[in-house]
Amino acid sequence: METQQQLTRNLLPEFNQNLVQLGRSPSTILAYKSDLEQLVNYLEKNQVQFITDVQQSHLEGFRDYLLSQNYTPKSTSRKLNAVKTFFRWVKDNSHVTKDVSKDVSHPETEATAPKFLSPMEYRSLRDVIRTDLRIAAIVELILQSGMRISEVANLKMKNVKKDHLIVEPYATQPERQVPVNEPARAALEEYLRERPKTDSEYFFVSKNGKQLAVRNIRASIDRYMEKADIPRYSVNDLRTTFIIENLKRGVDLITISQVAGHKRLSTTERYLELAEVKDPGKKIELEEL
């Protein structure tokens, strides 16, 4: 059959389109595209071009190759998730008769507790970013609302209201409203005054007026973490800081869970021990950090 002689590389655009149709987030689609191109390059260097020629041993070799190239077990596992998703799709669409990725094991990873910044540390971060109004607004928004970095990158101008933001539905996340307090509102307004003139629908844009990519946000904040002498933290830890500080200050679990976009209350409850809080509070308004 013709479908059994498909070049693996030629299937990637169709798979990416399938992700779009499923409503996967732009950052996920971009990451999967990069991971699978890396896989295909590896396979082709090993003279494996056709999808029907790919064996479990080839995918295990790719996993071991990544580890040998100093990718962390966590990063390797994430890439392997993309590979497994792709090969399930390949089988479901009858390009092969067997999912050869099914029994490929993930590398062992050590579970690490989420990290969060102390008030002194996030004040130090504020000090070093105060002249970069775009990054300052992003940091303030995450600290005050717990938004995910992908949600910040995909925030649209039309969804920024006076006292709240609208996070549009994506993947398995429903639409939700995120309150904007005074510090976040002030930071957003300052950024708007210097935002490049552009027709882009996105709130945060690059100097050339294009949507600001997640990787660029992450890289910028990493640099400022270094300048603030807190290099052990990342942008994701700002979201954790929002949750921890509100738990410590007695904000109701349900309020925090809804604003953060947790699908289950039990996800928010897991942070109680990290925050050293035994009894959840009853406040229904978020605290200013």
Number of C-alpha atoms within 10 A of each C-alpha: 6 6 12 14 14 17 16 22 17 12 14 18 11 10 19 17 12 14 18 15 9 12 15 16 19 18 17 15 19 11 15 24 17 13 18 19 15 14 23 20 14 18 22 13 10 10 10 18 20 17 22 18 16 17 15 14 12 19 21 17 14 20 23 15 14 20 17 10 8 10 14 14 18 16 15 21 20 15 22 26 15 19 21 18 14 21 20 16 16 20 14 13 11 11 20 21 12 15 18 19 22 13 10 16 12 16 16 9 12 8 7 6 8 11 17 22 22 12 12 9 16 20 13 17 22 20 14 16 20 13 10 11 19 21 21 22 25 23 27 21 25 24 25 28 27 25 23 17 23 16 18 22 22 22 20 19 13 11 16 17 13 10 13 15 19 17 21 15 13 14 13 11 15 11 12 15 16 21 18 20 18 11 15 24 21 14 20 22 13 15 20 16 9 10 17 16 11 13 8 14 16 19 21 28 19 15 12 10 16 16 18 18 18 17 12 12 21 15 13 14 20 18 14 20 23 15 15 18 14 17 12 11 17 20 20 17 18 26 24 20 24 25 27 25 22 23 28 18 17 18 21 17 22 18 16 24 19 16 17 22 20 14 13 11 15 11 11 20 16 10 18 18 10 15 17 11 15 9 10 16 15 14 16 13 13 23 17 15 17
